Amino acid sequence: MASMSMDIATTFIGLAKLQTTPRSRVRASVFPLLWRSKFRNSHSLRTISIQPRIVSIDLSKSNPFSRRFTAAAATATPQTDGSDVSTKIPPDDRVPATIITGFLGSGKTTLLNHILTADHGKRIAVIENEYGEVDIDGSLVAAKAAGAEDIVMLNNGCLCCTVRGDLVRMIAELVDKKKGKFDHIVIETTGLANPAPIIQTFYAEDQIFNEVKLDGVVTLVDAKHADFHLDDVKAKGVVNEAVEQIAYADRIIVNKTDLVGEPNIASLIQRIRSINRMAHLKRTQFGKVDLDYVLGIGGFDLERIESAVNTEGSKEDHGSHDHDHEHEHDHEHHHLHDHKHVMVQRNLNVFTTNAEHHDDHHSHDHIHDPGVSSVSIVCEGSLDLEKANMWLGTLLLERSDDIYRMKGLLSVEGMNERFVFQGVHDIFQGSPDRLWGPDEPRTNKIVFIGKNLNAQELEKGFKACLL
Ligand SMILES: Nc1nc2c(ncn2[C@@H]2O[C@H](COP(=O)(O)OP(=O)(O)OP(=O)(O)O)[C@@H](O)[C@H]2O)c(=O)[nH]1
């Protein structure tokens, strides 16, 4: 436990009782314990995975995946034994990495090719993961000549399962041997990849975390075929990859719009929004998007989370049209307010319509995927640290499998700074952000994306943490 007080920083739920001054010092609490990487370039605070009923933390284990934090609610007492740690954020010069995902044939390689041949001056290393393929296709090889520093194939399995270890080795090797020779890593997953374990690799593996930062997840959606894959009924416990890929995205590209009419595109976008309302979305053909849209997006940077969350909040607040750019036609309206300035938007379960449709016509024993949706909570007030600690800790303990993404901006009682956080399942980063303005309303904004989200419960739980 000695190393614990040394390494553990704290954030939102960890829960940071910020000293009045200076802002860079926080007091660690108990769970979920977040620790600060020991390494020079560490930019963020990390959690370790939740394992119920484990009540101690062992940071000495060599396998980072085995790290666990205390999660039993009964142990959630504040820790005040001098475990103050600095939260000052050093400059982050790690190499950014972008994950390009999307269902089979959605246009990932086409986008990659576009990135590699475009004139952006970036030197890009590519990791290409294809099932059972022995070589990169011709267009990609052509792109290599045009400037990619390295293209490495991972073709003996899927990144999200069998070859994750290979990904770690490959990135480590790239960094070891070629550091300084490339500016960005782009990873193209197979069409059947679940992005979650790949994302987690960036946080759970020290080798990667210290040298490479996840910049964002870009998901291609095939305008013509996406509905079919989203409709796919999976056996219980089996994920629908098409849904997951959308749920984890920071940027969504609805591709192949030349193949369908406007009404289909509009309804697809609406459906996508019911899964993930946080991501920016563009429609295009042949992956033609501005490179700024896919590279250097900071989708996993806490600094940028704030603007994402604010955008989300303002959509909700003002019932605005959901235009991410001039070509997007996602005409969603959001008018769900209650009179206490607390807002929860639960999006429609993506499978509801289908399930009802099937049930109307014949009985069957399929179990429909319960679907992925997003819930936003926007409310003014300040959070009681211990209550919030208990609530979110318990929530993640019980539901981290179902909670795919969380992003938030919080007002914590006694903390003069805004608290910004983001999480992927039980991996969680957070830190104090800028000071609240003197006249700025202390508005909390949290977005959850996941399965079986109960908006009312989340709202109730969150509101109960307010002073
Ligand atoms: N009509 C049309 N075809 C496209 C578009 N974008 C890509 N394609 C074609 O769709 C096919 C699949 O594109 P890829 O880029 O290989 O798709 P992918 O997602 O990498 O495919 P997998 O690696 O099999 O998952 C190719 O023949 C592309 O030329 C588009 O916007 N419109």
The ligand as a Tripos MOL2 file, in Angstrom:
@<TRIPOS>MOLECULE
LIG
   32    34     1     0     0
SMALL
NO_CHARGES

@<TRIPOS>ATOM
      1 N1        -19.6900    3.5030  -54.4770 N.pl3     1 LIG1
      2 C1        -18.7940    3.6960  -53.5110 C.ar      1 LIG1
      3 N2        -17.8710    2.7690  -53.2860 N.ar      1 LIG1
      4 C2        -16.9680    3.0050  -52.3030 C.ar      1 LIG1
      5 C3        -16.9810    4.1730  -51.5370 C.ar      1 LIG1
      6 N3        -15.9760    4.1130  -50.6360 N.ar      1 LIG1
      7 C4        -15.3580    2.9310  -50.8430 C.ar      1 LIG1
      8 N4        -15.9520    2.2550  -51.8590 N.ar      1 LIG1
      9 C5        -15.5920    0.9550  -52.3670 C.3       1 LIG1
     10 O1        -16.0490   -0.0130  -51.4290 O.3       1 LIG1
     11 C6        -15.1760   -1.1290  -51.4510 C.3       1 LIG1
     12 C7        -14.7000   -1.4060  -50.0250 C.3       1 LIG1
     13 O2        -13.9080   -0.3210  -49.6340 O.3       1 LIG1
     14 P1        -12.6850   -0.5260  -48.6500 P.3       1 LIG1
     15 O3        -12.0640    0.7980  -48.4390 O.co2     1 LIG1
     16 O4        -11.8220   -1.6400  -49.0690 O.co2     1 LIG1
     17 O5        -13.4840   -0.9680  -47.3570 O.3       1 LIG1
     18 P2        -12.8970   -1.5420  -46.0030 P.3       1 LIG1
     19 O6        -13.7540   -1.0100  -44.9270 O.co2     1 LIG1
     20 O7        -11.4430   -1.2970  -45.9150 O.co2     1 LIG1
     21 O8        -13.1700   -3.0690  -46.2090 O.3       1 LIG1
     22 P3        -12.6870   -4.3070  -45.2910 P.3       1 LIG1
     23 O9        -11.2070   -4.1680  -45.1560 O.co2     1 LIG1
     24 O10       -13.1070   -5.5080  -46.0360 O.co2     1 LIG1
     25 O11       -13.4110   -4.1990  -44.0170 O.co2     1 LIG1
     26 C8        -14.0390   -0.7690  -52.3750 C.3       1 LIG1
     27 O12       -14.3300   -1.3550  -53.6070 O.3       1 LIG1
     28 C9        -14.1130    0.7320  -52.4840 C.3       1 LIG1
     29 O13       -13.6330    1.2300  -53.6990 O.3       1 LIG1
     30 C10       -17.9900    5.1520  -51.8250 C.ar      1 LIG1
     31 O14       -18.1070    6.2070  -51.1730 O.2       1 LIG1
     32 N5        -18.8700    4.8500  -52.7940 N.ar      1 LIG1
@<TRIPOS>BOND
     1     1     2 1
     2     2     3 ar
     3     2    32 ar
     4     3     4 ar
     5     4     5 ar
     6     4     8 ar
     7     5     6 ar
     8     5    30 ar
     9     6     7 ar
    10     7     8 ar
    11     8     9 1
    12     9    10 1
    13     9    28 1
    14    10    11 1
    15    11    12 1
    16    11    26 1
    17    12    13 1
    18    13    14 1
    19    14    15 2
    20    14    16 1
    21    14    17 1
    22    17    18 1
    23    18    19 2
    24    18    20 1
    25    18    21 1
    26    21    22 1
    27    22    23 2
    28    22    24 1
    29    22    25 1
    30    26    27 1
    31    26    28 1
    32    28    29 1
    33    30    31 2
    34    30    32 ar
@<TRIPOS>SUBSTRUCTURE
     1 LIG1         1 GROUP 0 **** ****
